[in-house]
């Protein structure tokens, strides 16, 4: 068996100590433009990392409120 070619499936869910963006907004809180920029950049860097390592991900979306 060629371990370098072994295929595995893993399910990874989001986790944030501060809760989700959706829950933050539903609690009546807002984000500054700098905070929105930081969140978007971090999400895109994470996606870039996954794609650079040929990791397949599921649907990525925001909750509808």
C-alpha positions in Angstrom: 0.0 0.0 0.0 1.4 3.4 -1.0 0.8 5.6 2.0 1.6 8.7 0.1 -1.5 8.0 -2.0 -3.8 7.0 0.8 -7.1 8.9 0.6 -8.7 10.0 3.8 -11.9 11.9 4.6 -12.2 14.2 7.5 -15.1 16.5 8.6 -14.0 19.7 10.3 -16.5 22.2 11.6 -15.9 25.8 12.5 -15.0 26.8 16.0 -14.6 30.3 17.4 -14.3 31.2 21.1 -16.2 34.4 20.4 -19.0 32.6 18.4 -19.9 32.9 14.8 -20.1 36.1 12.8 -23.8 35.5 12.5 -24.4 35.1 16.3 -22.4 38.3 16.8 -24.6 40.2 14.5 -27.8 38.7 15.8 -26.9 39.9 19.3 -27.0 43.4 18.0 -23.3 43.9 17.6 -21.6 45.4 14.6 -18.1 45.2 13.0 -15.9 48.0 12.0 -14.6 48.1 8.4 -11.2 47.0 9.7 -12.7 44.0 11.5 -14.6 43.0 8.4 -11.4 43.3 6.4 -9.5 41.2 8.9 -12.2 38.5 8.9 -12.4 38.4 5.1 -8.6 38.2 4.8 -8.3 35.4 7.3 -11.0 33.4 5.5 -9.3 33.9 2.1 -5.9 32.9 3.6 -7.4 29.8 5.0 -8.9 28.9 1.6 -5.7 29.6 -0.1 -3.9 27.3 2.3 -6.4 24.5 1.6 -6.2 24.9 -2.2 -2.3 25.0 -2.1 -2.4 21.7 -0.3 -5.0 20.1 -2.6 -7.5 19.9 0.2 -11.1 19.6 -0.9 -13.6 21.6 1.1 -17.4 21.6 1.2 -19.7 24.5 0.7 -18.6 27.7 2.4 -21.4 30.2 3.1 -22.8 32.7 5.5 -25.9 32.0 7.5 -29.0 33.7 6.3 -30.7 35.9 8.9 
